[in-house]
Amino acid sequence: MVERCVRGSGKRSLLRFDVSVANVGRGDLKLGNPQNNPKVFTFSPCHGHYHFRDLITYQIFNSRGNLVFRGAKQAFCLRDNYPFLPGAPESRGYDCDNQGLTAGWEDVYDRSLYCQWIDVTGIRPGRYTLRATVNANRRIAESNTTNNRMSVPFTIPAGTW
């Protein structure tokens, strides 16, 4: 509840998924020490470190294309997890205290992580589309934003509630 990972108390239905943010540009994304940038970062008492606010926003659309849910992933600590592009250089060592992404590297959030879900409790059974948009608020300067959005269909089966 503190980090708005669920929309209420009690038994919840969660849509779990993996997401990653890759730096496919020519230069490193250097965000630095989050304590020096309170407009972009917020301290998470649950995790004990700073997070990039609203790095990825989520929308769920029904089969008619109507928006039924809007949300944002709260817990992003932008750092090098894995090389993404062939021939990526060595990691520059970006972590939660010195945030950024080495060119050619990605930050991965797999479905097993706390808060790596959307609370879909109460959404009626049916076919939906999840849309994720990186950097929708344009807090990070990018030379190309055409690859910042992805969509994936999913189904909430009948009898779920």
Rosetta blueprint (number, residue, H / E / L):
1 M L
2 V L
3 E L
4 R L
5 C L
6 V L
7 R L
8 G L
9 S L
10 G L
11 K L
12 R L
13 S L
14 L E
15 L E
16 R E
17 F L
18 D L
19 V E
20 S E
21 V E
22 A E
23 N L
24 V L
25 G L
26 R L
27 G L
28 D L
29 L E
30 K E
31 L E
32 G E
33 N L
34 P H
35 Q H
36 N H
37 N L
38 P L
39 K L
40 V L
41 F E
42 T E
43 F E
44 S E
45 P L
46 C L
47 H L
48 G L
49 H E
50 Y E
51 H E
52 F E
53 R L
54 D L
55 L L
56 I E
57 T E
58 Y E
59 Q E
60 I E
61 F E
62 N E
63 S L
64 R L
65 G L
66 N L
67 L E
68 V E
69 F E
70 R E
71 G E
72 A E
73 K L
74 Q L
75 A L
76 F L
77 C L
78 L L
79 R L
80 D L
81 N L
82 Y E
83 P E
84 F L
85 L L
86 P L
87 G L
88 A L
89 P L
90 E L
91 S L
92 R L
93 G L
94 Y L
95 D L
96 C L
97 D L
98 N L
99 Q E
100 G E
101 L E
102 T L
103 A L
104 G L
105 W E
106 E E
107 D E
108 V E
109 Y E
110 D L
111 R L
112 S L
113 L L
114 Y L
115 C L
116 Q L
117 W E
118 I E
119 D E
120 V L
121 T L
122 G L
123 I L
124 R L
125 P L
126 G E
127 R E
128 Y E
129 T E
130 L E
131 R E
132 A E
133 T E
134 V E
135 N L
136 A L
137 N L
138 R L
139 R L
140 I L
141 A L
142 E L
143 S L
144 N L
145 T L
146 T L
147 N L
148 N L
149 R E
150 M E
151 S E
152 V E
153 P E
154 F E
155 T E
156 I E
157 P L
158 A L
159 G L
160 T L
161 W L
